[in-house]
């Protein structure tokens, strides 16, 4: 029987989380089983439940925000924590959502092309699509905006399951605010010549519902994606810079 080759640990997982007590432990445990992953950092983004405690008990390093600062800030904090623990050997960064549960174990296909040097960043395409409560307005906005600005049309532009080299992550900074982070990251990396590919994975997260909280969440997504695209439109960007120049004291 051939020996199983286990890759050298070279990847860290960053999981932004807010009020995810029920799922974060299982998500962390599944992520820690991924080949080549030796570190999971959970950013507790102002949770009011036991998210941080449960994540730590499952084996994650936990960074806590005393108040909710949004997804982009959570990713920044998690990546910085990884950098401080890198010890001179930059790890690849695998970003996962907190509600993936056991399906977080299906993230290996995202890591492989980055590990092999075939891609600088990968974006997940869920093989099984869960029907969402919304109407796809935000997805269409992000997809059309990315295509307009870069020429590339992603299948799932808002998917937060991504693996990046450290160099690619640094090139994408500063990250777009809040829920615009994925859209802004994709545009910035493509414009700078980084290789971005979509990879089909057997993963799934909790679908957004149709109650008022879900509608507010969707409205925030729409706002943040719109702002991320506007800031990357040449004409709009020039106008914003002109306004700032003329309003400085």
Secondary structure by P-SEA (a helix, b strand, c coil): ccccccccccbbbbbbbccccccaaaaaaaaaacccccbbbbbccccccaaaaaaaaaccccccccccccaaaaaaaaaaaaaaacccbbbbbbbbbcccccccccccccccccccccccbbbbbccccccccccaaaaaaaaaaaaaaccccccccccccccccaaaaaaacccccccaaaaaaaaaaaaaccbbbbbbcccccccccccaaaaaaaaaaaaaaaaaaaaacaaaaaaaaaaaaaacc
